[in-house]
Amino acid sequence: MTRFEIDTLTHGDVESIRLRGHLVLGQPIDDLRQKMDNLASHGESQFVFDLEEVSRIDSSGVGVLVRILTSSKEAGGSLKLVNPSRHVTQVLQMCCVLPLFELFSDEQQAIASFSQT
């Protein structure tokens, strides 16, 4: 099984989160939910997810991304996606949720976009 990793960097009011591995039902989803709940409990609501190294995503992974987007918007922020892999993009399209997300090819552009809104 591919190991799932979450790395977080803070850029001012924006949390940049790099995900690696399989974002699928089970421990990966549980780990991401726990991480995001912890960040939200500290008032964080502006997130950039770098998905370039997510090699697999299932419907649970899609669901958790939509949940994070929804909860961050309710808190006055958003979730922006950077470099989703081809597989991730295809799955988000198949699930008809790709238009919900702002997509960027560059992390710094995604971070800067928060100050433009």
Secondary structure, DSSP 8 states (H G I E B T S, - for coil): ----EEEEEEETTEEEEEEEEEE-TTHHHHHHHHHHHHHHHTT--EEEEEEEEEEEE-HHHHHHHHHHHHHHHHTT-EEEEES--HHHHHHHHHTT-GGGSEEES-HHHHHHHGGG-
